[in-house]
């Protein structure tokens, strides 16, 4: 089975894949070359998850509230 490209993954898919990588590395049942490949994929998955989280935080921070505390719209993000 071909692994899905990290850039095409949702946050949830990337987290699940990262958990699988960590589990495989912790068990120590893979050879050196496979361990290196898994570590590299894990690093890519981690970076992807961090990017997705940052994007989500920026979207949440951009929500403006009215005086009743209800969502009233979005404020522009800096640099966008």
C-alpha positions as CSV (number, residue, x, y, z in Angstrom):
1,X,0.0,0.0,0.0
2,X,1.4,3.4,-1.0
3,X,1.6,6.0,1.8
4,X,-0.4,9.1,1.3
5,X,1.6,12.3,0.7
6,X,1.9,14.2,4.0
7,X,0.8,17.5,2.3
8,X,-2.5,15.9,1.3
9,X,-3.4,14.7,4.9
10,X,-5.8,16.3,7.3
11,X,-4.6,17.1,10.8
12,X,-6.3,13.9,12.1
13,X,-4.8,11.7,9.4
14,X,-1.3,13.1,10.0
15,X,-1.6,12.6,13.8
16,X,-2.7,9.0,13.3
17,X,0.2,8.4,11.0
18,X,2.6,10.0,13.4
19,X,1.3,7.8,16.2
20,X,1.9,4.8,14.0
21,X,5.4,5.9,13.2
22,X,6.2,6.6,16.9
23,X,4.8,3.2,17.9
24,X,6.9,1.4,15.3
25,X,10.1,3.2,16.3
26,X,9.4,2.6,20.0
27,X,9.0,-1.2,19.5
28,X,12.4,-1.3,17.8
29,X,11.3,-4.1,15.5
30,X,12.5,-2.3,12.3
31,X,15.9,-2.3,10.8
32,X,18.2,0.7,10.6
33,X,17.2,1.9,7.1
34,X,13.5,1.5,7.9
35,X,14.1,3.4,11.2
36,X,15.7,6.3,9.3
37,X,12.8,6.4,6.8
38,X,10.3,6.3,9.6
39,X,12.1,9.0,11.5
40,X,12.1,11.2,8.4
41,X,8.4,10.6,7.8
42,X,7.7,11.3,11.4
43,X,9.5,14.7,11.3
44,X,7.5,15.6,8.1
45,X,4.3,14.6,9.8
46,X,5.1,16.6,12.9
47,X,5.8,19.7,10.9
48,X,2.6,19.2,9.0
49,X,0.6,18.9,12.2
50,X,2.2,22.0,13.6
51,X,1.3,24.0,10.5
52,X,-2.3,22.8,10.6
53,X,-2.6,23.8,14.3
54,X,-1.1,27.2,13.6
55,X,-3.6,27.8,10.8
56,X,-6.5,26.7,13.0
57,X,-5.3,29.0,15.8
58,X,-5.1,31.9,13.4
59,X,-8.6,31.3,12.2
60,X,-9.9,31.1,15.8
61,X,-8.1,34.3,16.7
62,X,-9.7,36.0,13.7
63,X,-13.2,35.5,14.9
64,X,-14.7,38.7,16.3
65,X,-17.4,38.7,19.0
66,X,-20.3,41.1,19.4
67,X,-21.1,42.7,22.8
68,X,-23.1,39.6,23.8
69,X,-20.1,37.3,23.1
70,X,-21.6,35.8,20.0
71,X,-19.5,35.4,16.8
72,X,-20.0,38.5,14.7
73,X,-17.6,38.0,11.8
74,X,-13.9,37.7,11.1
75,X,-11.2,40.3,11.4
76,X,-8.5,40.3,8.7
77,X,-5.4,38.2,9.5
78,X,-2.1,40.1,9.5
79,X,-0.2,39.6,6.3
80,X,-3.2,38.1,4.4
